[in-house]
Amino acid sequence: MDPFVLPFHQITNQMVRQVGGKNASLGEMVSALDEQGVQVPDGFALTTAAYRAFLQENQLEAPLRQLLANLNTTTYANLAETGTAIRALFGQASLPAAVATAIKKAFRALRKQSSKAIQVAVRSSATAEDLATASFAGQHESFLNVRTDDELLWACRACYASLFTDRAIKYRNDHGFDHLKVALSVGVQRMVRSDLASSGVCFTVDPDTGHDQVMLITGSWGLGENVVLGTVNPDEYYVFKPSIGLLNAVLTRKVGDKSMTMIYADTPGEHHTLNIPTLVERRHQLVLSDKEVNQLAGWAQLIERHYGQPMDIEWAKDGLDGEMYIVQARPVTTLADSTLTTITDYQLTQPGTVLCQGNGIGHRIVTGTARVVNSPQDVPADLCPTDILITDITTPDWDPILKRVSAIVTNRGGRTSHAAIVAREIGALAVVGTNTATQVIHEGHHLTVSCVDGQQGVVYAGTLAWTERQTDLAHLPAPHTPCMLILADPAQALRLSQLPCQGVGLFRMEFSISNDIGIHPMALINYPNLPDPDAVWQIYERTHGYADKKAYFVDKLAQSVALVAAAFYPRPVVVRFSDFKTNEYANLLGGKAFEPTEENPMLGWRGASRYYDDRYAEGFRLECEAMRRVRNDLGLTNVKLMIPFCRTVGEGRQVLKQMAKFGLRQHENGLEVYVMAEIPSNVLQAHDFAQLFDGFSIGSNDLTQLTLGVDRDSSTVQGLFSENDPAVRDLIAMLLTSAHLTGTPVGICGQGPSDNPAFAEFLVKAGINSLSFNPDAFLRGVAAVGQAEEHLTEHVAGF
């Protein structure tokens, strides 16, 4: 066995001391996962023995010690000077003859495996790199498209020198690593021709919440450095892990702008790659098909299981052979803790002007002063911890600077980019991929940065006020009555699923239709034959890439619901079909042509009455198709469906018949269908409704409105509106009594139980099966239910 070179197939994960963390992981995958179908490009590692021989041959250890001893580790004022001097020593040194010979021999053997000329990637692999406690992400250099012996020998020496980049020196000091005890291996790997296809990153868990039922895959055109460094805003795919290998596991697809494509340069030289603007039509195309995403997800799951921990994986697609490859894998070092002990609720208490928004990293709000900086060399000397860094993109050279600010805002970068990873690692707030931050934010601006709205980060003008409320979950009661969530925004689902809830009692479809789709379903069905030519053009622009415009509605709605269902799986998620009023439907793009004008839309053509009506039945078909896809194609059978505003039993029969016609048969594949109990007729005929439906959900707002004859939107009579009114209570008690006789579960969705402990106590005493609360009232609601159960127990004991 050559002491200086090891082929990947002879390397295991236990050989970090010989080949560093990165190469040990590559060798482990080649030797252990190749037979399971995981494709890893072959290569070899230059061992740490070669690095030690290099230091000894050139007598570098003594001058290294001297230079590092003189480093000011308090202010790092001479960091750049020290790093430059050390790298100059490496630049003047030469590889030992035996090491150079071993490298050329191994490169020759690698070339013989292919009938065509190959290129290799040359990457640094330190012995303190890719560990579970420290990532060293981007601290050392990589060199791509290396083709000749001379280029390879130069790249190996350059990798050695990169062990002492300024950022690497400071990173080791910050993490307590001895500079001279860290050795460097070099990995030489056959390059995948992703310059002709695509590449990206996969996290086997959600990186922001630690949710382990999903994985996040990102990708862009060309070589993978653009995704890793955050040069582009990549495509994003969420995958549902329990469905991998069984069904199509792709939950969501988000098209990134992918503004640049990194390719090989035609001319030789030190830098063998070019970053060129991506063609406009390719910016709007997804880089991976569902089949390819599923293949990558399957491999990622095998890798995660093999290593026994969440993994950060780089993938590449070869444009010549069309095959997918895994080119790197490391433990995730920036994983959020998915086991919460406390929850902090942040709430902005005043409106603000939105300057820009992007991917939000970190669940907090901060204020500070904008510092617009173009490069690490331009960082002002007076940068302070309350400042907010505004820049186009961050690279590893920024790392020492990122730790000195309260927030980072970039034009470019996705949620797996360098800026995002470093922000998580150091606990900074970040908004990446805004596209416009450096254009709309100016030096000295006072800003508020908020990352508390799901995956979105928002930058506001000015210093806004907010509140913080922290809850210790250890002191939260665990009531016997299930407490669930009311949810509208799918982007909040992964974070909110960490709450101690029993599922989602109401997911409102309307938010997804109005925000993610924005187009009236009948306008998509009748496209392009619409009376408004402007609407035709806007629909064309918004649905770019969808030849069948109906598919746009189904796809977007299915993705929204799927993300929520996966976040809470296997806990139940009750999805209510659309319950817009006609005036609200009319506000959707193209909607005015399909909606009548009603004097009182609240009591008009809404809910169940639309679903079997010829004027909307085809729109309801699209809703049903989306739900069928979520349940049957993705395997998210925890989704239950609910019919809103069903006035009569006969109407209920018609809706169920229509659902079956559109592929959603009640009880097929375990499908349960609930009905909203929000009209007095639902209560008075509860026994008959129970023969049709699998459960009731009390819509306390509408039930109160229709019981008391009070318009819930009217400020004039608002003082009469009360869910706790005796008449409303009587109807709820009647419903529960009737439902208990038929064994039909009843839940309630509304603010009343969390705002009024007496109302919560009434519901618990009456035998409600579950209560659902809005996220901002959930913890308060759980406390109210727990208190109500405690009072009832005391009352029974006293009696």
MIPA-847875 format. One record per residue (C-alpha): x, y, z; residue in one letter. Coordinates in steps of 0.1 Angstrom, whole numbers, padded with zeros to 4 digits, always signed. Example, Ala and Ser with C-alpha at 12.3 -4.5 7.8 and 13.67 -1.06 7.14 Angstrom:
<mikols>
+0123-0045+0078A+0137-0011+0071S
</mikols>
This chain:
<mikols>
+0000+0000+0000M+0014+0034-0010D+0019+0056+0021P+0011+0087+0001F-0020+0077-0020V-0051+0056-0013L-0078+0048-0038P-0113+0056-0026F-0123+0019-0025H-0097+0013+0001Q-0108+0041+0024I-0134+0039+0053T-0149+0064+0077N-0124+0053+0104Q-0095+0067+0084M-0100+0104+0092V-0064+0107+0106R-0050+0095+0072Q-0073+0112+0047V-0094+0138+0065G-0131+0140+0071G-0142+0147+0035K-0121+0119+0019N-0130+0094+0046A-0167+0100+0039S-0162+0096+0001L-0143+0064+0006G-0169+0051+0030E-0196+0056+0004M-0176+0040-0024V-0167+0010-0003S-0200+0005+0016A-0228+0019-0005L-0218+0012-0041D-0234-0023-0040E-0267-0006-0029Q-0267+0015-0060G-0254+0048-0047V-0232+0062-0075Q-0200+0080-0063V-0174+0091-0089P-0141+0073-0083D-0109+0089-0073G-0080+0088-0048F-0068+0106-0017A-0033+0121-0011L-0028+0111+0026T-0018+0132+0055T+0015+0114+0054A+0022+0132+0022A+0014+0165+0039Y+0037+0157+0067R+0064+0148+0042A+0058+0181+0024F+0063+0201+0057L+0094+0181+0065Q+0110+0183+0031E+0106+0221+0030N+0114+0225+0068Q+0082+0245+0073L+0072+0236+0108E+0095+0260+0127A+0086+0291+0107P+0049+0281+0109L+0051+0280+0147R+0068+0313+0148Q+0043+0331+0126L+0013+0316+0145L+0029+0325+0178A+0030+0361+0168N-0007+0362+0158L-0028+0386+0178N-0057+0363+0188T-0075+0392+0206T-0081+0417+0178T-0067+0396+0149Y-0052+0429+0136A-0023+0410+0120N-0044+0380+0107L-0041+0390+0070A-0004+0396+0074E+0001+0363+0091T-0019+0343+0066G-0001+0359+0036T+0033+0351+0051A+0024+0314+0057I+0009+0309+0023R+0040+0325+0007A+0061+0298+0025L+0039+0271+0009F+0041+0288-0025G+0079+0286-0025Q+0079+0250-0014A+0079+0219-0037S+0064+0185-0034L+0087+0157-0024P+0097+0136-0055A+0081+0104-0040A+0048+0123-0034V+0047+0137-0069A+0054+0103-0084T+0026+0087-0064A+0002+0114-0075I+0010+0110-0112K+0008+0072-0110K-0027+0073-0093A-0039+0099-0118F-0027+0077-0147R-0047+0047-0132A-0078+0069-0129L-0076+0080-0165R-0073+0044-0177K-0108+0037-0163Q-0123+0059-0190S-0120+0057-0228S-0122+0095-0230K-0101+0123-0215A-0113+0131-0179I-0111+0161-0156Q-0108+0159-0119V-0119+0180-0089A-0091+0185-0064V-0105+0192-0029R-0089+0199+0005S-0098+0174+0033S-0086+0183+0067A-0084+0160+0097T-0107+0184+0116A-0131+0188+0088E-0167+0176+0083D-0170+0165+0119L-0203+0165+0138A-0191+0194+0159T-0176+0217+0133A-0181+0218+0096S-0152+0239+0084F-0176+0247+0056A-0157+0264+0028G-0126+0271+0049Q-0102+0254+0025H-0099+0255-0013E-0112+0233-0041S-0100+0233-0077F-0122+0221-0106L-0116+0210-0142N-0080+0199-0135V-0067+0180-0166R-0029+0175-0166T-0002+0162-0143D+0013+0196-0138D-0021+0212-0131E-0028+0185-0105L+0006+0189-0088L+0000+0226-0086W-0036+0221-0072A-0023+0198-0045C+0002+0224-0033R-0025+0251-0034A-0048+0229-0013C-0020+0226+0013Y-0016+0264+0013A-0054+0268+0018S-0050+0251+0052L-0038+0286+0063F-0063+0309+0046T-0072+0338+0070D-0106+0324+0076R-0093+0289+0083A-0068+0302+0108I-0094+0322+0127K-0120+0293+0125Y-0095+0269+0141R-0087+0294+0169N-0125+0300+0175D-0131+0262+0178H-0100+0254+0198G-0081+0234+0172F-0042+0232+0173D-0030+0245+0139H-0001+0221+0137L-0020+0191+0148K-0045+0195+0120V-0032+0179+0088A-0045+0181+0053L-0053+0153+0028S-0062+0161-0008V-0091+0144-0026G-0088+0138-0064V-0121+0128-0078Q-0133+0123-0114R-0155+0153-0123M-0191+0148-0132V-0199+0168-0162R-0226+0188-0144S-0214+0218-0163D-0236+0203-0190L-0265+0195-0166A-0271+0204-0130S-0260+0200-0094S-0269+0209-0059G-0272+0200-0022V-0294+0177-0001C-0301+0180+0036F-0317+0148+0049T-0337+0168+0074V-0352+0203+0073D-0321+0225+0081P-0342+0252+0098D-0363+0232+0121T-0346+0198+0123G-0379+0181+0112H-0368+0145+0103D-0399+0135+0082Q-0388+0156+0053V-0356+0163+0034M-0346+0194+0014L-0329+0191-0020I-0317+0222-0039T-0302+0225-0073G-0291+0248-0102S-0277+0245-0136W-0240+0238-0140G-0213+0230-0115L-0223+0229-0078G-0201+0257-0065E-0229+0282-0073N-0253+0264-0049V-0228+0258-0022V-0215+0293-0022L-0250+0308-0027G-0241+0326-0060T-0276+0317-0072V-0311+0312-0058N-0316+0275-0066P-0346+0254-0071D-0359+0237-0039E-0377+0204-0035Y-0391+0190-0002Y-0394+0152-0001V-0416+0132+0023F-0392+0105+0037K-0418+0078+0046P-0429+0076+0009S-0394+0073-0006I-0392+0041-0027G-0429+0035-0024L-0446+0065-0040L-0437+0098-0056N-0422+0114-0025A-0419+0149-0039V-0439+0172-0017L-0431+0206-0032T-0411+0222-0060R-0400+0258-0060K-0383+0273-0090V-0353+0295-0082G-0339+0322-0105D-0307+0303-0112K-0292+0334-0126S-0257+0321-0133M-0244+0288-0147T-0208+0276-0139M-0192+0258-0167I-0157+0246-0177Y-0134+0272-0194A-0120+0263-0228D-0086+0278-0221T-0062+0263-0196P-0049+0282-0166G-0052+0285-0129E-0090+0290-0129H-0106+0264-0152H-0142+0275-0148T-0164+0303-0159L-0197+0317-0144N-0220+0328-0172I-0256+0342-0172P-0282+0315-0174T-0305+0316-0205L-0338+0331-0196V-0359+0300-0206E-0337+0278-0184R-0342+0301-0154R-0379+0291-0154H-0372+0254-0158Q-0368+0230-0129L-0334+0213-0130V-0347+0179-0119L-0376+0157-0128S-0396+0141-0100D-0380+0108-0110K-0345+0122-0104E-0356+0138-0071V-0369+0105-0059N-0337+0088-0070Q-0315+0113-0051L-0338+0111-0021A-0335+0073-0020G-0297+0075-0021W-0297+0102+0006A-0319+0081+0028Q-0294+0052+0024L-0265+0075+0033I-0283+0088+0063E-0291+0053+0076R-0256+0042+0070H-0241+0071+0090Y-0269+0070+0116G-0273+0108+0116Q-0286+0137+0094P-0264+0144+0064M-0255+0173+0042D-0249+0158+0007I-0237+0172-0026E-0250+0157-0058W-0243+0162-0095A-0259+0151-0128K-0236+0143-0157D-0247+0159-0189G-0230+0133-0210L-0243+0101-0196D-0274+0115-0180G-0266+0098-0147E-0269+0111-0112M-0239+0110-0087Y-0232+0118-0051I-0199+0138-0049V-0197+0145-0012Q-0214+0138+0022A-0209+0152+0056R-0228+0153+0089P-0251+0182+0093V-0234+0205+0119T-0259+0233+0120T-0290+0213+0128L-0318+0231+0147A-0330+0213+0178D-0363+0197+0169S-0370+0188+0206T-0383+0221+0221L-0382+0229+0258T-0393+0265+0254T-0412+0284+0228I-0407+0321+0221T-0435+0339+0203D-0425+0370+0185Y-0451+0395+0173Q-0445+0429+0155L-0467+0454+0171T-0466+0481+0144Q-0468+0480+0106P-0437+0487+0085G-0426+0493+0049T-0412+0461+0034V-0379+0468+0017L-0371+0432+0006C-0377+0396+0015Q-0361+0362+0009G-0353+0330+0027N-0353+0335+0065G-0328+0318+0087I-0333+0319+0125G-0366+0325+0143H-0361+0360+0157R-0366+0397+0152I-0337+0422+0154V-0332+0459+0147T-0300+0476+0137G-0282+0499+0113T-0275+0489+0077A-0239+0484+0067R-0237+0480+0029V-0204+0462+0021V-0192+0450-0013N-0164+0427-0001S-0146+0416+0030P-0118+0440+0023Q-0143+0469+0025D-0156+0461+0060V-0156+0493+0081P-0135+0494+0112A-0164+0505+0133D-0186+0475+0125L-0205+0466+0157C-0227+0437+0170P-0259+0456+0164T-0252+0463+0127D-0270+0445+0099I-0247+0434+0070L-0261+0440+0035I-0242+0425+0006T-0246+0407-0027D-0233+0373-0016I-0211+0359+0011T-0181+0335+0006T-0160+0318+0033P-0138+0349+0034D-0167+0366+0051W-0169+0342+0080D-0149+0362+0106P-0171+0393+0097I-0204+0375+0099L-0198+0368+0136K-0196+0405+0143R-0231+0415+0132V-0267+0408+0144S-0281+0399+0109A-0270+0391+0074I-0290+0401+0043V-0279+0390+0008T-0291+0394-0028N-0283+0358-0037R-0283+0324-0020G-0306+0296-0010G-0314+0279+0023R-0284+0255+0017T-0260+0282+0007S-0228+0292+0026H-0244+0323+0042A-0274+0302+0055A-0251+0275+0069I-0228+0299+0087V-0258+0319+0100A-0272+0287+0116R-0238+0277+0130E-0231+0311+0147I-0267+0318+0156G-0270+0349+0135A-0302+0360+0117L-0301+0359+0079A-0323+0368+0050V-0307+0353+0018V-0318+0354-0018G-0336+0388-0016T-0324+0397-0052N-0327+0435-0044T-0312+0441-0009A-0282+0462-0021T-0304+0482-0044Q-0331+0492-0019V-0311+0494+0013I-0286+0522+0019H-0258+0527+0043E-0270+0539+0077G-0306+0529+0072H-0323+0518+0104H-0338+0484+0098L-0360+0457+0114T-0353+0421+0102V-0380+0395+0110S-0377+0358+0104C-0407+0346+0123V-0431+0340+0094D-0423+0304+0084G-0395+0302+0059Q-0397+0338+0049Q-0374+0366+0061G-0385+0402+0058V-0365+0434+0060V-0386+0465+0071Y-0376+0501+0070A-0372+0518+0104G-0370+0505+0139T-0403+0487+0147L-0415+0475+0180A-0423+0439+0188W-0432+0417+0217T-0417+0384+0229E-0435+0358+0250R-0416+0328+0262Q-0434+0296+0273T-0417+0268+0292D-0432+0236+0278L-0423+0217+0309A-0449+0237+0328H-0476+0234+0302L-0504+0211+0311P-0511+0179+0291A-0549+0178+0289P-0567+0146+0280H-0588+0165+0255T-0568+0168+0223P-0557+0203+0214C-0550+0210+0177M-0540+0239+0155L-0559+0261+0130I-0535+0267+0101L-0536+0288+0070A-0500+0294+0059D-0482+0262+0047P-0448+0279+0052A-0454+0278+0090Q-0461+0241+0091A-0427+0227+0097L-0420+0250+0126R-0455+0248+0141L-0455+0210+0140S-0430+0212+0169Q-0458+0225+0192L-0472+0198+0215P-0504+0195+0195C-0524+0165+0183Q-0526+0176+0147G-0544+0202+0126V-0581+0206+0133G-0586+0230+0104L-0564+0238+0075F-0579+0266+0054R-0575+0260+0017M-0583+0297+0009E-0548+0310+0019F-0531+0287-0006S-0556+0296-0033I-0553+0333-0028S-0515+0335-0021N-0499+0306-0039D-0523+0304-0069I-0541+0337-0071G-0562+0327-0101I-0599+0317-0102H-0601+0280-0110P-0628+0286-0136M-0605+0311-0153A-0579+0284-0157L-0604+0259-0169I-0617+0284-0196N-0583+0298-0205Y-0577+0315-0230P-0613+0321-0238N-0618+0349-0212L-0635+0382-0216P-0606+0402-0201D-0575+0401-0224P-0554+0415-0195D-0563+0386-0173A-0554+0362-0201V-0519+0377-0203W-0514+0377-0166Q-0525+0341-0163I-0500+0332-0191Y-0472+0350-0173E-0480+0334-0139R-0485+0299-0152T-0453+0298-0173H-0442+0262-0178G-0477+0248-0176Y-0492+0239-0209A-0523+0227-0191D-0534+0257-0170K-0557+0235-0149K-0526+0215-0138A-0512+0247-0124Y-0540+0249-0099F-0539+0212-0089V-0501+0212-0086D-0498+0244-0064K-0527+0234-0041L-0515+0198-0037A-0480+0211-0028Q-0494+0234-0001S-0515+0208+0015V-0488+0181+0012A-0463+0202+0031L-0487+0207+0059V-0497+0170+0060A-0460+0159+0059A-0451+0183+0087A-0476+0168+0111F-0476+0132+0099Y-0489+0108+0112P-0511+0132+0132R-0544+0141+0115P-0548+0171+0093V-0583+0182+0086V-0584+0201+0053V-0615+0222+0046R-0625+0227+0009F-0626+0263-0003S-0650+0286+0015D-0646+0319-0003F-0676+0341-0006K-0685+0353-0041T-0670+0387-0036N-0637+0370-0025E-0637+0347-0054Y-0643+0377-0077A-0611+0392-0065N-0590+0363-0078L-0574+0369-0112L-0601+0363-0138G-0628+0358-0112G-0652+0386-0120K-0664+0367-0151A-0676+0337-0130F-0690+0353-0099E-0725+0368-0094P-0729+0401-0075T-0747+0393-0042E-0762+0417-0017E-0751+0394+0012N-0723+0371+0001P-0720+0357+0037M-0753+0340+0032L-0750+0334-0005G-0733+0311-0029W-0706+0296-0007R-0693+0263+0006G-0712+0231-0003A-0737+0248-0026S-0709+0256-0051R-0694+0221-0054Y-0723+0205-0073Y-0734+0236-0092D-0726+0235-0129D-0711+0270-0126R-0683+0258-0103Y-0683+0220-0104A-0653+0218-0126E-0634+0241-0102G-0643+0217-0074F-0629+0189-0096R-0595+0206-0094L-0597+0208-0056E-0606+0171-0054C-0578+0162-0078E-0553+0180-0057A-0565+0162-0025M-0565+0129-0043R-0529+0134-0053R-0519+0143-0017V-0536+0112-0002R-0531+0086-0029N-0500+0096-0049D-0480+0109-0019L-0493+0085+0007G-0504+0113+0031L-0535+0095+0044T-0535+0115+0076N-0554+0141+0056V-0592+0142+0063K-0615+0164+0043L-0642+0188+0054M-0672+0203+0038I-0680+0239+0048P-0715+0256+0050F-0735+0225+0041C-0771+0238+0046R-0791+0205+0042T-0786+0168+0044V-0796+0165+0007G-0768+0190-0001E-0744+0168+0018G-0754+0138-0003R-0748+0157-0035Q-0714+0168-0024V-0703+0133-0014L-0716+0120-0047K-0696+0147-0065Q-0664+0139-0046M-0667+0102-0056A-0672+0112-0092K-0639+0132-0089F-0619+0103-0074G-0625+0109-0037L-0647+0081-0023R-0654+0083+0013Q-0637+0055+0034H-0617+0044+0003E-0580+0043+0014N-0592+0054+0049G-0607+0087+0037L-0628+0104+0063E-0651+0133+0054V-0661+0158+0081Y-0688+0186+0079V-0687+0220+0095M-0714+0225+0121A-0719+0262+0116E-0756+0265+0107I-0784+0258+0131P-0797+0232+0106S-0765+0212+0112N-0774+0210+0149V-0811+0204+0145L-0805+0176+0120Q-0773+0164+0136A-0785+0127+0137H-0791+0127+0099D-0758+0146+0091F-0740+0120+0112A-0753+0092+0089Q-0734+0109+0061L-0703+0123+0076F-0675+0110+0098D-0673+0139+0122G-0683+0175+0129F-0662+0206+0134S-0680+0235+0151I-0675+0268+0132G-0682+0290+0162S-0681+0323+0143N-0708+0314+0117D-0728+0295+0143L-0729+0325+0166T-0737+0348+0137Q-0766+0327+0125L-0779+0319+0160T-0780+0355+0172L-0787+0372+0139G-0755+0393+0143V-0733+0401+0113D-0699+0392+0126R-0683+0418+0104D-0705+0447+0116S-0690+0470+0141S-0724+0485+0149T-0737+0453+0167V-0703+0438+0175Q-0711+0441+0212G-0738+0414+0208L-0715+0389+0192F-0705+0363+0218S-0697+0326+0213E-0704+0322+0250N-0740+0334+0247D-0765+0309+0263P-0783+0304+0230A-0750+0294+0212V-0741+0272+0242R-0775+0254+0240D-0770+0246+0203L-0735+0233+0209I-0747+0212+0238A-0775+0198+0216M-0750+0189+0189L-0727+0171+0213L-0756+0152+0229T-0768+0140+0195S-0732+0132+0183A-0725+0111+0214H-0756+0090+0206L-0742+0082+0171T-0705+0080+0182G-0696+0108+0159T-0666+0130+0170P-0670+0167+0174V-0643+0193+0174G-0644+0231+0176I-0622+0257+0157C-0621+0292+0171G-0607+0317+0195Q-0635+0314+0221G-0620+0286+0242P-0585+0303+0245S-0600+0338+0252D-0626+0327+0277N-0617+0299+0302P-0654+0296+0312A-0662+0287+0276F-0634+0261+0275A-0647+0246+0307E-0682+0244+0292F-0669+0226+0261L-0648+0201+0281V-0677+0194+0305K-0701+0189+0275A-0677+0163+0261G-0660+0180+0231I-0637+0156+0214N-0610+0182+0204S-0604+0219+0204L-0584+0238+0177S-0567+0271+0182F-0549+0297+0160N-0511+0294+0165P-0508+0326+0185D-0534+0314+0209A-0525+0277+0210F-0504+0277+0243L-0530+0299+0260R-0557+0275+0247G-0539+0244+0261V-0536+0261+0294A-0573+0269+0294A-0583+0233+0286V-0559+0220+0312G-0574+0243+0338Q-0610+0234+0328A-0602+0196+0332E-0586+0203+0366E-0617+0222+0377H-0640+0194+0366L-0619+0169+0384T-0620+0189+0416E-0658+0194+0412H-0663+0156+0408V-0640+0148+0438A-0658+0174+0459G-0692+0161+0450F
</mikols>
